Amino acid sequence: MKVLGLETSCDETGLAIFDSEQIDSNNKGLLGQVLYSQIELHALYGGVVPELASRDHIRKLVPLFNELLEQCDITKNEIDAIAYTKGPGLIGALMTGALFGRSLAYGLDVPAIGVHHMEGHLLAPLMGANPPAFPFVSLLVSGGHTLLIAAHGIGQYEILGESIDDAAGECFDKAAKMLGLPYPGGPNIAKLAENGNQNAYDLPRPMLHRGLDFSFSGMKTAVHNLIKDTDGSDSDPKVRADIAASFQHAVVDTLVKKCVKALKQVEMSRLVIAGGVSANSHLREILERELAKINATVHYAPPALCTDNGAMIAYAGYERLQAGQADDLAVSCVPRWPMTELPALL
């Protein structure tokens, strides 16, 4: 089954084709993918502007679809099904991909299914070289979400903890903006932190000893005050690198300690980490070191599938389509959609 995946939940337009008949090959069934990022468009504003995101998705969907078909060397009539991101995300952006996907499926007379964006991220590591087996704990960490989930199977999700305010990725973006770094903040903070001392400044680890929920709004305030009260924070390269390194380590330390606590709580030994922040090398380094101490393993999505992409949507859609699920002609998107509402695959 060849499934076209469409991802338009925020500021990336991602399309990919997953072929189940090639799942055992080196490409894990991924025939090809194309990805267009709107980073340059939104960088001027320091964050994503929803209306501009929707317009850019409309502008790029058809050219990217044609590029993908050429890359995979197939025609649109060879597509067997279409999966699109149904939520959560920006409602205008979601609707562009959903309407494109549902209309194309109708024209090709193939089934279509709306996919949960975070389920796509959660299942993306299954397309990697070292796919984990269920059950496992998953840390989904991005600009819009910070979630700890016990995954017992596809659709069998238990929320262990989540951010009660801001997501970790958003915290990176805001801290970067305070330091005068461009959007997106994560990669730019990480680059600046390479030459800094992670122990130079003592930043808080919010809610570290209060269950498995997260809170990052206080972290942003602490960084703001640190920058305001520190001489050279706007000009001295060493001071700026130390602030970035200390901030990054505080966020990573919080995430890692919560992951270790979650694994012990549910008595599991596998951790899956996905979402844009999972590409952070400092997070990966500390996770691997700390999980080795409790005989646990960590699994990641392939580097190209860490951020938003169409491949994860195609794969998640394939899993549900082969279980007999599909959507009707009505198109509805869900900007807020708890993962616990998803039906389990029997």
C-alpha positions in Angstrom: 0.0 0.0 0.0 1.4 3.4 -1.1 0.2 6.1 1.3 0.7 9.8 0.7 1.3 11.7 3.9 0.5 15.4 4.3 1.8 17.5 7.2 0.6 21.2 7.5 -0.1 21.6 11.2 2.2 24.6 11.7 5.1 26.2 9.7 6.3 23.2 7.7 4.8 21.8 4.5 5.7 18.1 4.4 4.7 15.5 1.9 5.9 11.9 1.7 5.0 8.5 0.3 5.2 5.4 2.4 5.1 2.0 0.7 4.3 -0.9 3.0 5.7 -3.4 0.6 9.2 -1.9 1.1 9.0 -1.7 4.9 11.9 -4.2 5.3 14.2 -2.4 2.9 16.9 0.1 3.9 14.5 3.0 3.5 12.0 1.4 5.9 9.2 1.9 3.3 9.9 5.6 2.7 9.8 6.0 -1.0 10.5 9.8 -0.8 9.7 13.0 1.0 9.8 16.7 0.4 9.8 19.4 3.0 9.4 23.1 2.8 10.1 25.2 5.9 8.6 28.7 6.4 11.4 29.7 8.9 12.5 32.6 6.8 8.9 33.9 6.4 8.3 33.9 10.2 11.8 34.9 11.4 11.0 38.5 10.8 8.2 38.3 13.4 10.1 36.1 15.9 7.5 33.3 15.7 4.8 31.7 13.6 2.1 34.0 12.2 -0.9 31.7 11.6 -2.5 33.5 8.6 0.9 33.7 6.8 1.4 30.0 7.5 -1.9 29.0 5.9 -1.3 31.1 2.8 2.2 29.6 2.3 0.8 26.0 2.7 -1.7 26.8 -0.1 1.1 28.2 -2.3 3.4 25.2 -1.9 1.2 22.1 -1.7 0.7 21.5 -5.4 4.4 22.2 -6.5 5.6 20.0 -3.7 3.2 17.2 -4.6 4.5 17.3 -8.2 8.1 17.3 -7.0 7.4 14.3 -4.7 5.8 12.3 -7.6 8.9 13.0 -9.7 11.3 12.0 -6.9 9.5 8.7 -6.3 9.1 8.1 -10.0 5.4 7.3 -9.8 2.1 8.8 -11.0 -0.7 10.1 -8.7 -2.8 7.1 -9.9 -0.4 4.7 -8.1 -1.3 6.2 -4.7 -3.5 3.8 -2.7 -4.5 6.1 0.2 -3.9 9.5 1.7 -3.2 10.5 5.3 -3.3 14.1 6.4 -2.7 15.9 9.8 -6.1 16.4 11.4 -4.8 18.0 14.6 -3.6 19.4 16.9 -2.2 22.6 15.4 -3.1 25.9 13.8 -6.7 25.5 12.5 -6.1 27.4 9.2 -2.9 25.5 8.5 -4.6 22.2 9.3 -7.5 22.9 7.0 -5.2 23.6 4.0 -3.7 20.1 4.2 -6.9 18.4 5.1 -8.9 19.9 2.2 -6.1 19.2 -0.3 -5.8 15.6 0.9 -9.5 14.8 1.1 -10.1 16.4 -2.3 -7.3 14.5 -3.9 -8.4 11.2 -2.3 -11.9 11.8 -3.7 -10.6 12.5 -7.2 -8.4 9.4 -7.1 -11.2 7.3 -5.5 -8.9 6.1 -2.6 -9.5 6.2 1.1 -8.3 9.1 3.3 -7.7 9.4 7.0 -6.9 12.3 9.4 -3.9 11.6 11.6 -3.0 12.9 15.1 0.1 15.0 14.7 1.6 13.8 18.0 0.9 10.1 17.2 2.9 10.7 14.0 5.8 11.9 16.1 5.4 9.0 18.6 5.5 6.4 15.8 8.3 8.0 13.8 11.0 6.1 15.6 9.4 2.9 14.3 10.8 4.0 10.9 14.3 4.1 12.3 17.2 1.6 12.1 16.5 0.4 15.7 12.7 0.5 16.1 11.5 0.0 19.7 8.9 -2.7 20.6 5.8 -1.8 22.6 5.4 -1.0 25.5 7.6 2.1 26.0 7.6 5.5 27.5 7.6 8.4 25.0 8.8 11.9 25.5 7.2 14.1 22.8 8.9 17.4 23.0 8.6 20.3 20.5 7.6 23.9 20.1 4.0 23.2 20.8 4.0 20.2 23.1 5.9 18.6 26.0 4.3 15.2 26.8 5.3 12.0 28.7 3.3 9.1 27.5 3.1 5.4 28.3 2.5 3.7 25.0 1.1 0.1 25.3 0.3 -0.1 21.6 -1.0 2.0 18.8 -3.9 4.1 20.2 -3.3 2.7 23.7 -1.8 5.8 25.3 -1.6 6.9 28.9 -0.6 10.5 29.7 1.9 10.4 32.5 2.8 14.1 32.4 2.6 17.2 30.3 3.4 20.9 30.5 0.9 22.9 32.5 1.9 26.1 30.6 4.6 26.5 27.9 6.3 23.8 25.8 10.0 23.2 26.1 10.5 24.2 22.4 8.7 27.5 22.9 10.9 28.1 25.9 14.0 27.7 23.7 12.5 30.1 21.1 11.7 32.8 23.7 15.1 32.5 25.4 16.8 32.8 22.0 14.8 36.0 21.3 15.9 37.5 24.6 19.5 36.8 23.6 18.9 38.4 20.2 19.2 35.1 18.3 17.0 34.4 15.3 14.0 32.0 15.1 13.9 29.1 15.5 15.6 29.2 18.9 16.5 25.6 19.6 19.3 25.2 17.0 20.7 28.7 17.6 20.7 28.3 21.4 22.5 25.0 21.0 25.1 26.5 18.7 25.8 29.4 21.1 26.0 27.0 24.0 28.8 24.9 22.4 31.4 27.4 23.8 29.7 28.0 27.1 29.9 26.6 30.7 26.7 24.9 31.6 27.3 25.4 35.3 28.1 29.2 35.0 24.6 30.2 36.2 22.1 28.5 38.5 18.7 28.4 36.8 15.6 26.7 38.3 14.3 23.3 37.4 10.5 23.9 37.8 8.3 21.2 39.3 11.2 18.8 39.4 9.9 17.0 42.5 6.2 17.4 41.8 5.0 14.4 39.8 5.7 14.1 36.0 4.2 17.4 34.8 6.3 20.2 33.4 6.3 23.9 33.7 8.6 26.2 31.7 7.0 29.7 32.1 9.1 30.3 35.3 12.3 29.3 33.3 11.6 32.0 30.8 11.2 34.6 33.6 14.5 33.4 35.2 16.4 33.7 31.9 14.9 37.2 31.3 16.1 38.3 34.8 19.5 36.7 34.3 20.0 38.5 31.0 18.8 41.8 32.5 21.0 41.6 35.6 24.2 40.3 33.9 26.8 42.6 32.5 27.9 41.7 29.0 24.8 39.7 28.2 24.3 41.7 25.1 27.9 42.0 24.0 30.4 39.6 25.7 30.5 36.4 23.7 31.7 34.4 26.7 28.9 35.6 28.9 26.3 35.0 26.2 27.6 31.5 25.6 27.5 30.7 29.4 23.9 31.9 29.6 22.9 29.8 26.6 24.7 26.7 28.0 23.2 27.1 31.5 19.7 27.6 30.1 20.0 24.6 27.8 21.3 22.4 30.6 18.5 23.4 32.9 15.9 22.4 30.4 17.7 19.2 29.5 18.2 18.3 33.1 14.5 18.7 33.8 13.5 16.6 30.8 15.9 13.8 31.6 15.1 13.5 35.3 11.4 13.4 34.5 12.0 10.6 31.9 14.0 8.5 34.4 11.2 9.0 37.0 8.6 8.0 34.4 10.4 4.8 33.4 10.7 3.8 37.0 7.1 4.6 37.8 5.6 2.4 35.0 8.4 -0.2 35.2 9.5 0.1 31.6 13.0 0.0 30.1 12.5 1.7 26.7 12.2 5.4 26.1 11.2 6.9 22.8 11.9 10.5 22.2 10.5 12.5 19.3 9.6 16.0 18.2 11.9 18.9 17.2 13.7 19.3 20.5 14.7 15.6 20.3 17.3 16.6 17.8 19.2 18.5 20.5 22.6 16.8 20.9 23.0 17.8 24.6 19.7 16.2 25.4 20.7 13.0 23.6 24.0 12.8 25.4 22.6 13.3 28.9 19.7 10.9 28.2 21.9 8.1 27.0 24.2 8.5 30.0 21.5 8.6 32.6 19.4 5.8 31.1 22.4 3.5 31.0 22.5 3.8 34.8 19.1 2.2 35.1 19.6 -0.4 32.3 17.1 1.4 30.0 17.5 2.2 26.3 16.6 5.3 24.3 15.2 5.3 20.7 15.0 8.3 18.3 13.4 9.0 15.0 15.8 9.2 12.1 17.3 12.8 12.0 15.1 13.8 9.0 12.0 12.7 10.9 12.6 14.6 14.1 10.9 17.8 13.1 7.5 18.0 11.4 7.4 15.9 8.2 5.0 14.0 5.9 6.7 10.6 6.4 5.5 10.2 10.0 1.9 11.1 8.9 2.0 8.6 6.1 3.2 5.8 8.4 0.7 6.6 11.2 -2.0 6.8 8.5 -0.9 3.4 7.1 -1.1 1.7 10.5 -4.7 2.9 11.0 -5.8 2.3 7.4 -4.7 -1.3 7.4 -6.7 -1.7 10.6 -9.8 -0.7 8.6 -10.1 2.9 9.7 -10.9 5.7 7.3 -12.6 9.1 7.3 -15.7 10.0 5.3 -16.1 13.0 2.9 -16.7 15.5 5.7 -13.5 17.4 6.6 -13.0 18.4 10.2 -9.8 19.4 11.9 -9.2 19.5 15.7 -6.8 22.2 16.9 -6.8 20.7 20.4 -7.0 16.9 20.5 -6.0 14.8 23.5 -4.1 11.6 22.4 -6.1 9.6 24.9 -9.2 10.1 22.6 -7.6 8.1 19.8 -9.1 4.6 19.2 -6.9 1.6 19.9 -5.9 -0.8 17.1 -7.1 -4.2 18.0 
